[in-house]
Amino acid sequence: MAAETWPADPKGAFVYTPPREGSQYRYEHIFLLQAPLNDRFLKLAFDKVFSIAALAFAAPLLALLYSASCVESLFCPDSRGDFFVSYNAVSRDRVFRKYKIRVIKVASMNAAAAAKGDWRGYVAEWSPSDRTFVGNIIKRFYLDELPQLFNVMVGDMSMVGQRPLSVEHYERDLAQGNLSRRVIKAGLMGPTQALKGSDRFGEAEVEYEYIDKYMRLSSLGLMWLDLVTIARCLWVVVNNAADTMKLYL
């Protein structure tokens, strides 16, 4: 049977660059690792506590978004469908189901790919015209990622780490020489996302810098680094929200 063919990735679907020349020498201790690094106890405990608290805090917002989606579906049948969706992603060479809020119309989904857990089932999310009205709002404020708090709670992900990639993109990142995603658990927020909008967004070295500190810092030092990273990521969201509000005012 002929292999399935897919259109090229939309812009922004894969932003990660190969390591720079010399990175394998500067971060030789990372490239020589034969197995993933163990979870740090304080980091793991923080993940559990923070994700549970954040889920409780986000519950009213999720309920509001679900209600808005239900109202939209009454007037736009094409907007009907599951509120939560998932596809296969990878963290430390382990495949897990990464949860998101559906932001696209059912007609814009690739049902066959979605059934296989392939991220390309939802690739239309990069096209604003393929999103639902509520989905456009959710996407602009990065709220589609909120269900990954559940992934953090059950241990699939950490609060801070490299963003989890689909199976295809994970393999592509390995093929271009990046080993960082094999080393530590994927994160809801990460050092790269904290630099979104800057020239360093997508740089492999940003992630190697974080792993290097992961290995060298004390538990308290790593905790402080994670808190700073979370704050910087939230600041990116706030700035994006401010820019979005200007569009509606």
N, C-alpha and C positions, 0 to 999 in steps of 0.2 A: 504494500500500500504506500502511496506517495506520502512523503513527509508533509506535515502542515506548514504552510507558509504564513508569515505574519508581516504586517506593515512595519516600517521602521519605528523605533521608539519615539514618542513625542518629546519635544524639547523639555528638559527638566526631569525626565523619568530616571535618567542615570547621569549624575553630575560628577562622579568620582574619577579622579585622575590617577595615573600610575605614579609610583613613588619617584621622586627626583633622583637624578644621578648622585650617588654618594649616600643615599638614605640607608642602604643596606650596610654601610660601614658605620655610620653614625648610630644606627639603631640595631647593630649586629646582635646584641643580646636578645632582641625581640625576634629577629629573623631566625635565630638559632633555636628557638623554643620548639621542643618536640611534642608538647601537649598544651592545651589551654591552661591559662592561669586559674588557680582556685579562687572561688568567691571569697571576698573579704567579709568577715563576720559582721562588722559594724555596717558595712555597705548593704549587705543582705538584709539585716534587721531594719535598716532605714527604708529599703525598698518595700518591705512588707507593711510597715507602719504607715509610711507616706501614701502608698497606693490605696490602702484601705480607707484612710482619712480622705484622700482626694476623691475616691469613688463616692463616698458618703456626701461630700460637698457637691459633687457634680450631679448627683442623682436628680435633684429638681430641674437642673438645666437639661439633662437627657430626657426627662419626662416632658418638658416644654417643647423640645425639638421633635420628639416623637408625636406629640399632639399636633404640632404645626404640620408635620408630614402627613398625618392622617387627614387633616382639614384640606390640605392641598390635593390629596388623592381623591377627595370627593368631587372636585371640579376638574381634575386632570387625571384621567384613568391611567395615562402612561407613567405617572409618578408613583403608582401603587407598587408595592413589593416589600421585601424584607427591610426592616430598619437597619439591622446589623448584618454585615457581610464579612467574609474572611477569605484569605488566600494563603498559600504556603509561603513561608518566609524562613530564613535560616539564621540561627544564632549559634556560634561556636560549632559549626558543622552539623547542628541538629535542626531538622525541619520541624516547624510548629505552625499552628494556624494563627495568623496575625489578624486581629479583629479591627474593623473600621465601621463607621456609619456610611451607609450607601448614599452617595450624593448624585448619582446619575439616574436617568430615566431607564426603565426596564428595557425599552426598545433599543437603548444604546449599549446594553450589556452584550457580551459574547457569552451566551448561555453555555456553550460547549466548554469553553475555557474555564468559566466560573465553576462548573461542575467538577472539573479536574483540580480545582484549587490553584489555577494559574492566574497570576496577577493581570494577565491580558484580558481577562473577563471584564475588568473594570477600567481598562486603559482610557476609556472615553472621559474619565474624570478630569483629564487635562484640557478638555474642550468645554468652555463655559456654556456653549449652546446645547451640549448634551446633558447638562446638569438640570436637576429640578430647581424650582425657585428657592425652596428651602435649602437644597443642596449647595447652591451658589453661596448662600450666606454661611453655611457650615464650613465650606471649603475656604472661604476668605479668612475665617478666624481660626483655621486649623482644628476645628472642633471634631472633624471626622476621625482624629487620632485618639480621642478620649477613651474609647473602648480598650485601648492598649494598656490602660491602667489595670485591667483584669489580667492581661498577659504578665504584667509586672507582679501582681499579687500572687499568681500561681507559679512564678519562677521562670517563665519563658524568657523574660526580658528584665532589665534593670531600669531604674529611673534615668541613669546616665550611662551612655556608651554609644558606640557607633549605631546609627539607625539600621534596623534589620532590613535586609534586601530580599527580594523575591529570589527563588532558586536560580533562575536564569541570570539575574544581575549579580548574585553572589558568585556564581561560577565565572562570570565575566570579570569581576573584580579580582578573583584569584588569578585568572589568566593574564591579567595585565601586571601581575607581580605584587599585588597587595595581600598581605597575610594578616592584617590587623583584625579582620572579622573572625578569624579562627581563634584568636587569643583570648578575648574577653566577651562577656555576654552583651548582646545587642541592647540598645537603650531607647527609652521613649524620647529622651532628649540627649543631645550629644555635642561634643566640641565643634563639629562642623556646622550644626544648625545654629549654634550661638554666633556664627560668623556669616549667616545668611545676609546677602546684600553687599558683602565685602569681596575684595579680590581673592581672598583666601578660601572662599566657600568651595567645598569639594576637594581641597588639597589633601592628599594622603598624609602629608607630614603632620597636619593638625591632629589626626587620629593617633599617629605614632607618638607624638608628644604626650598625649593623654595616657597612653599605655605605659610609657616610660615613667610618668609620675605615679601611675597605678602601682608600679613595681617598687618605686623608691620611697614613696611617702608613707608615713605612719597612718594608722586607721583614722585618727582624728584629722590628719592633714588631708587625706583622701576625701573625708566627709566634707571638709571645708571646700575643697576643689569642686566637689559635686554640687554643693549648694550654690557656689558662684556660677557654675555652668547652668544650673536650673534658672537662676535669676537672669542670666544673660539671654537664655532662650525665651523666657517669659517677656523680657524687654523687647525682643524681636517681634513677638506676637502683639504686644501692646502697640508698637510702632506701626505694624501692619494694620491693626484695628483702627488706629487713628487715621491712616491714609484711606482706609475703606470708608470710614464715616464721612470723610470729606467728599467722597463721591456721591453720597446720598444727601448731603446738605446743600 
